[in-house]
Structures are given as C-alpha cells and as structure tokens.
Amino acid sequence: MENNINGMKIDKAYQIHGIEVLELIEKEQMYNSTKKEELKKVLALVKLTDLEIKKIIFGPEISKKRMRTKPLGKMMHDLHRELKIY
C-alpha cells in the first residue's frame, strides 16, 4: 500500500488541495456538538436529524462507491474518517 501511495504521489496531490482540507477542518472545529445543538434548536420546526445537520455542514457522506465519481472523493472520504465526522 505504501508503494501505491508513493507511486501515485497521493501525499503531493493532497497538498495541492490544502484549501479544501483547511475548510473541512475549520468546519469541524466550528461546528462542535454545542453548535450542532444550537442549530437543532433554531431549526426545531424542521426537526432535522443529526445526520441531516452533518450533511448541511459537511456535505453528504462519501461512500467507497461514491468516492470514485466525486472530485476529491478519496481525500474527502479519508478526512471525514480521520476527523470522525462520519
């Protein structure tokens, strides 16, 4: 696996998209559990679930199947997992 990562230069590819990475990290930090609860209260009439709130903030979960067709899908999938968003 390490040979594949090195051969495909995935680390360098991820560095090119540093802005997307930073935006996701900032969102994760800004929308902690307290902020999510505040959103639920503000939108109480709509009765959003936790998953729906996550989708609004971070976009939909990127499955292994979906990551193949979504731009930056693998990177975003990995970041969602690493940041424990999904």
Chimera marker file (.cmm) of the C-alpha trace (Angstrom):
<marker_set name="trace">
<marker id="1" x="0.000" y="0.000" z="0.000" r="1" g="1" b="0" radius="0.5"/>
<marker id="2" x="2.847" y="2.363" z="0.838" r="1" g="1" b="0" radius="0.5"/>
<marker id="3" x="4.318" y="1.722" z="-2.622" r="1" g="1" b="0" radius="0.5"/>
<marker id="4" x="0.972" y="2.665" z="-4.180" r="1" g="1" b="0" radius="0.5"/>
<marker id="5" x="0.768" y="5.860" z="-2.120" r="1" g="1" b="0" radius="0.5"/>
<marker id="6" x="4.323" y="6.793" z="-3.048" r="1" g="1" b="0" radius="0.5"/>
<marker id="7" x="3.949" y="5.750" z="-6.684" r="1" g="1" b="0" radius="0.5"/>
<marker id="8" x="0.742" y="7.700" z="-7.161" r="1" g="1" b="0" radius="0.5"/>
<marker id="9" x="2.143" y="10.641" z="-5.178" r="1" g="1" b="0" radius="0.5"/>
<marker id="10" x="-1.056" y="10.863" z="-3.135" r="1" g="1" b="0" radius="0.5"/>
<marker id="11" x="0.625" y="12.979" z="-0.441" r="1" g="1" b="0" radius="0.5"/>
<marker id="12" x="1.562" y="15.613" z="-3.038" r="1" g="1" b="0" radius="0.5"/>
<marker id="13" x="-1.914" y="15.510" z="-4.564" r="1" g="1" b="0" radius="0.5"/>
<marker id="14" x="-3.440" y="16.107" z="-1.128" r="1" g="1" b="0" radius="0.5"/>
<marker id="15" x="-1.109" y="19.075" z="-0.543" r="1" g="1" b="0" radius="0.5"/>
<marker id="16" x="-2.359" y="20.736" z="-3.725" r="1" g="1" b="0" radius="0.5"/>
<marker id="17" x="-5.848" y="20.748" z="-2.256" r="1" g="1" b="0" radius="0.5"/>
<marker id="18" x="-4.820" y="22.257" z="1.070" r="1" g="1" b="0" radius="0.5"/>
<marker id="19" x="-7.608" y="24.850" z="0.957" r="1" g="1" b="0" radius="0.5"/>
<marker id="20" x="-10.299" y="22.155" z="0.860" r="1" g="1" b="0" radius="0.5"/>
<marker id="21" x="-8.612" y="20.342" z="3.736" r="1" g="1" b="0" radius="0.5"/>
<marker id="22" x="-8.386" y="23.502" z="5.837" r="1" g="1" b="0" radius="0.5"/>
<marker id="23" x="-12.019" y="24.388" z="5.139" r="1" g="1" b="0" radius="0.5"/>
<marker id="24" x="-13.175" y="20.979" z="6.325" r="1" g="1" b="0" radius="0.5"/>
<marker id="25" x="-11.016" y="21.179" z="9.456" r="1" g="1" b="0" radius="0.5"/>
<marker id="26" x="-12.346" y="24.667" z="10.215" r="1" g="1" b="0" radius="0.5"/>
<marker id="27" x="-15.936" y="23.490" z="9.809" r="1" g="1" b="0" radius="0.5"/>
<marker id="28" x="-15.292" y="20.522" z="12.086" r="1" g="1" b="0" radius="0.5"/>
<marker id="29" x="-13.853" y="22.830" z="14.751" r="1" g="1" b="0" radius="0.5"/>
<marker id="30" x="-16.576" y="25.479" z="14.371" r="1" g="1" b="0" radius="0.5"/>
<marker id="31" x="-19.481" y="23.057" z="14.433" r="1" g="1" b="0" radius="0.5"/>
<marker id="32" x="-18.824" y="21.171" z="17.619" r="1" g="1" b="0" radius="0.5"/>
<marker id="33" x="-21.657" y="19.427" z="19.455" r="1" g="1" b="0" radius="0.5"/>
<marker id="34" x="-22.775" y="22.692" z="21.105" r="1" g="1" b="0" radius="0.5"/>
<marker id="35" x="-23.154" y="24.461" z="17.750" r="1" g="1" b="0" radius="0.5"/>
<marker id="36" x="-24.995" y="21.475" z="16.312" r="1" g="1" b="0" radius="0.5"/>
<marker id="37" x="-27.453" y="21.575" z="19.207" r="1" g="1" b="0" radius="0.5"/>
<marker id="38" x="-27.950" y="25.313" z="18.654" r="1" g="1" b="0" radius="0.5"/>
<marker id="39" x="-28.750" y="24.617" z="15.004" r="1" g="1" b="0" radius="0.5"/>
<marker id="40" x="-31.267" y="21.963" z="16.028" r="1" g="1" b="0" radius="0.5"/>
<marker id="41" x="-32.987" y="24.444" z="18.341" r="1" g="1" b="0" radius="0.5"/>
<marker id="42" x="-33.089" y="27.190" z="15.720" r="1" g="1" b="0" radius="0.5"/>
<marker id="43" x="-34.471" y="24.772" z="13.138" r="1" g="1" b="0" radius="0.5"/>
<marker id="44" x="-36.757" y="22.934" z="15.579" r="1" g="1" b="0" radius="0.5"/>
<marker id="45" x="-39.794" y="23.247" z="13.335" r="1" g="1" b="0" radius="0.5"/>
<marker id="46" x="-37.973" y="21.388" z="10.594" r="1" g="1" b="0" radius="0.5"/>
<marker id="47" x="-36.908" y="18.621" z="13.037" r="1" g="1" b="0" radius="0.5"/>
<marker id="48" x="-33.560" y="17.858" z="11.464" r="1" g="1" b="0" radius="0.5"/>
<marker id="49" x="-31.720" y="14.709" z="12.453" r="1" g="1" b="0" radius="0.5"/>
<marker id="50" x="-28.050" y="14.700" z="13.397" r="1" g="1" b="0" radius="0.5"/>
<marker id="51" x="-27.238" y="13.147" z="10.028" r="1" g="1" b="0" radius="0.5"/>
<marker id="52" x="-29.144" y="15.863" z="8.171" r="1" g="1" b="0" radius="0.5"/>
<marker id="53" x="-27.261" y="18.553" z="10.094" r="1" g="1" b="0" radius="0.5"/>
<marker id="54" x="-23.956" y="16.875" z="9.203" r="1" g="1" b="0" radius="0.5"/>
<marker id="55" x="-24.984" y="16.837" z="5.545" r="1" g="1" b="0" radius="0.5"/>
<marker id="56" x="-25.779" y="20.556" z="5.671" r="1" g="1" b="0" radius="0.5"/>
<marker id="57" x="-22.440" y="21.422" z="7.275" r="1" g="1" b="0" radius="0.5"/>
<marker id="58" x="-20.044" y="18.916" z="5.713" r="1" g="1" b="0" radius="0.5"/>
<marker id="59" x="-21.886" y="17.640" z="2.671" r="1" g="1" b="0" radius="0.5"/>
<marker id="60" x="-23.066" y="14.066" z="2.276" r="1" g="1" b="0" radius="0.5"/>
<marker id="61" x="-21.064" y="11.116" z="3.494" r="1" g="1" b="0" radius="0.5"/>
<marker id="62" x="-18.779" y="9.832" z="0.778" r="1" g="1" b="0" radius="0.5"/>
<marker id="63" x="-19.081" y="6.072" z="0.451" r="1" g="1" b="0" radius="0.5"/>
<marker id="64" x="-16.389" y="3.977" z="-1.177" r="1" g="1" b="0" radius="0.5"/>
<marker id="65" x="-18.624" y="3.632" z="-4.243" r="1" g="1" b="0" radius="0.5"/>
<marker id="66" x="-19.333" y="7.379" z="-4.404" r="1" g="1" b="0" radius="0.5"/>
<marker id="67" x="-15.702" y="8.404" z="-3.916" r="1" g="1" b="0" radius="0.5"/>
<marker id="68" x="-14.904" y="7.073" z="-7.381" r="1" g="1" b="0" radius="0.5"/>
<marker id="69" x="-17.207" y="9.569" z="-9.066" r="1" g="1" b="0" radius="0.5"/>
<marker id="70" x="-16.844" y="12.602" z="-6.784" r="1" g="1" b="0" radius="0.5"/>
<marker id="71" x="-14.000" y="15.062" z="-7.314" r="1" g="1" b="0" radius="0.5"/>
<marker id="72" x="-11.550" y="14.699" z="-4.426" r="1" g="1" b="0" radius="0.5"/>
<marker id="73" x="-13.747" y="11.844" z="-3.206" r="1" g="1" b="0" radius="0.5"/>
<marker id="74" x="-10.973" y="9.688" z="-1.743" r="1" g="1" b="0" radius="0.5"/>
<marker id="75" x="-9.386" y="12.617" z="0.042" r="1" g="1" b="0" radius="0.5"/>
<marker id="76" x="-12.688" y="13.835" z="1.484" r="1" g="1" b="0" radius="0.5"/>
<marker id="77" x="-13.651" y="10.285" z="2.480" r="1" g="1" b="0" radius="0.5"/>
<marker id="78" x="-10.339" y="9.913" z="4.317" r="1" g="1" b="0" radius="0.5"/>
<marker id="79" x="-10.722" y="13.308" z="6.008" r="1" g="1" b="0" radius="0.5"/>
<marker id="80" x="-14.282" y="12.561" z="7.126" r="1" g="1" b="0" radius="0.5"/>
<marker id="81" x="-12.990" y="9.376" z="8.748" r="1" g="1" b="0" radius="0.5"/>
<marker id="82" x="-9.902" y="10.994" z="10.288" r="1" g="1" b="0" radius="0.5"/>
<marker id="83" x="-11.913" y="13.886" z="11.740" r="1" g="1" b="0" radius="0.5"/>
<marker id="84" x="-14.625" y="11.441" z="12.877" r="1" g="1" b="0" radius="0.5"/>
<marker id="85" x="-17.323" y="13.357" z="11.006" r="1" g="1" b="0" radius="0.5"/>
<marker id="86" x="-18.908" y="10.209" z="9.563" r="1" g="1" b="0" radius="0.5"/>
<link id1="1" id2="2" r="1" g="1" b="0" radius="0.2"/>
<link id1="2" id2="3" r="1" g="1" b="0" radius="0.2"/>
<link id1="3" id2="4" r="1" g="1" b="0" radius="0.2"/>
<link id1="4" id2="5" r="1" g="1" b="0" radius="0.2"/>
<link id1="5" id2="6" r="1" g="1" b="0" radius="0.2"/>
<link id1="6" id2="7" r="1" g="1" b="0" radius="0.2"/>
<link id1="7" id2="8" r="1" g="1" b="0" radius="0.2"/>
<link id1="8" id2="9" r="1" g="1" b="0" radius="0.2"/>
<link id1="9" id2="10" r="1" g="1" b="0" radius="0.2"/>
<link id1="10" id2="11" r="1" g="1" b="0" radius="0.2"/>
<link id1="11" id2="12" r="1" g="1" b="0" radius="0.2"/>
<link id1="12" id2="13" r="1" g="1" b="0" radius="0.2"/>
<link id1="13" id2="14" r="1" g="1" b="0" radius="0.2"/>
<link id1="14" id2="15" r="1" g="1" b="0" radius="0.2"/>
<link id1="15" id2="16" r="1" g="1" b="0" radius="0.2"/>
<link id1="16" id2="17" r="1" g="1" b="0" radius="0.2"/>
<link id1="17" id2="18" r="1" g="1" b="0" radius="0.2"/>
<link id1="18" id2="19" r="1" g="1" b="0" radius="0.2"/>
<link id1="19" id2="20" r="1" g="1" b="0" radius="0.2"/>
<link id1="20" id2="21" r="1" g="1" b="0" radius="0.2"/>
<link id1="21" id2="22" r="1" g="1" b="0" radius="0.2"/>
<link id1="22" id2="23" r="1" g="1" b="0" radius="0.2"/>
<link id1="23" id2="24" r="1" g="1" b="0" radius="0.2"/>
<link id1="24" id2="25" r="1" g="1" b="0" radius="0.2"/>
<link id1="25" id2="26" r="1" g="1" b="0" radius="0.2"/>
<link id1="26" id2="27" r="1" g="1" b="0" radius="0.2"/>
<link id1="27" id2="28" r="1" g="1" b="0" radius="0.2"/>
<link id1="28" id2="29" r="1" g="1" b="0" radius="0.2"/>
<link id1="29" id2="30" r="1" g="1" b="0" radius="0.2"/>
<link id1="30" id2="31" r="1" g="1" b="0" radius="0.2"/>
<link id1="31" id2="32" r="1" g="1" b="0" radius="0.2"/>
<link id1="32" id2="33" r="1" g="1" b="0" radius="0.2"/>
<link id1="33" id2="34" r="1" g="1" b="0" radius="0.2"/>
<link id1="34" id2="35" r="1" g="1" b="0" radius="0.2"/>
<link id1="35" id2="36" r="1" g="1" b="0" radius="0.2"/>
<link id1="36" id2="37" r="1" g="1" b="0" radius="0.2"/>
<link id1="37" id2="38" r="1" g="1" b="0" radius="0.2"/>
<link id1="38" id2="39" r="1" g="1" b="0" radius="0.2"/>
<link id1="39" id2="40" r="1" g="1" b="0" radius="0.2"/>
<link id1="40" id2="41" r="1" g="1" b="0" radius="0.2"/>
<link id1="41" id2="42" r="1" g="1" b="0" radius="0.2"/>
<link id1="42" id2="43" r="1" g="1" b="0" radius="0.2"/>
<link id1="43" id2="44" r="1" g="1" b="0" radius="0.2"/>
<link id1="44" id2="45" r="1" g="1" b="0" radius="0.2"/>
<link id1="45" id2="46" r="1" g="1" b="0" radius="0.2"/>
<link id1="46" id2="47" r="1" g="1" b="0" radius="0.2"/>
<link id1="47" id2="48" r="1" g="1" b="0" radius="0.2"/>
<link id1="48" id2="49" r="1" g="1" b="0" radius="0.2"/>
<link id1="49" id2="50" r="1" g="1" b="0" radius="0.2"/>
<link id1="50" id2="51" r="1" g="1" b="0" radius="0.2"/>
<link id1="51" id2="52" r="1" g="1" b="0" radius="0.2"/>
<link id1="52" id2="53" r="1" g="1" b="0" radius="0.2"/>
<link id1="53" id2="54" r="1" g="1" b="0" radius="0.2"/>
<link id1="54" id2="55" r="1" g="1" b="0" radius="0.2"/>
<link id1="55" id2="56" r="1" g="1" b="0" radius="0.2"/>
<link id1="56" id2="57" r="1" g="1" b="0" radius="0.2"/>
<link id1="57" id2="58" r="1" g="1" b="0" radius="0.2"/>
<link id1="58" id2="59" r="1" g="1" b="0" radius="0.2"/>
<link id1="59" id2="60" r="1" g="1" b="0" radius="0.2"/>
<link id1="60" id2="61" r="1" g="1" b="0" radius="0.2"/>
<link id1="61" id2="62" r="1" g="1" b="0" radius="0.2"/>
<link id1="62" id2="63" r="1" g="1" b="0" radius="0.2"/>
<link id1="63" id2="64" r="1" g="1" b="0" radius="0.2"/>
<link id1="64" id2="65" r="1" g="1" b="0" radius="0.2"/>
<link id1="65" id2="66" r="1" g="1" b="0" radius="0.2"/>
<link id1="66" id2="67" r="1" g="1" b="0" radius="0.2"/>
<link id1="67" id2="68" r="1" g="1" b="0" radius="0.2"/>
<link id1="68" id2="69" r="1" g="1" b="0" radius="0.2"/>
<link id1="69" id2="70" r="1" g="1" b="0" radius="0.2"/>
<link id1="70" id2="71" r="1" g="1" b="0" radius="0.2"/>
<link id1="71" id2="72" r="1" g="1" b="0" radius="0.2"/>
<link id1="72" id2="73" r="1" g="1" b="0" radius="0.2"/>
<link id1="73" id2="74" r="1" g="1" b="0" radius="0.2"/>
<link id1="74" id2="75" r="1" g="1" b="0" radius="0.2"/>
<link id1="75" id2="76" r="1" g="1" b="0" radius="0.2"/>
<link id1="76" id2="77" r="1" g="1" b="0" radius="0.2"/>
<link id1="77" id2="78" r="1" g="1" b="0" radius="0.2"/>
<link id1="78" id2="79" r="1" g="1" b="0" radius="0.2"/>
<link id1="79" id2="80" r="1" g="1" b="0" radius="0.2"/>
<link id1="80" id2="81" r="1" g="1" b="0" radius="0.2"/>
<link id1="81" id2="82" r="1" g="1" b="0" radius="0.2"/>
<link id1="82" id2="83" r="1" g="1" b="0" radius="0.2"/>
<link id1="83" id2="84" r="1" g="1" b="0" radius="0.2"/>
<link id1="84" id2="85" r="1" g="1" b="0" radius="0.2"/>
<link id1="85" id2="86" r="1" g="1" b="0" radius="0.2"/>
</marker_set>
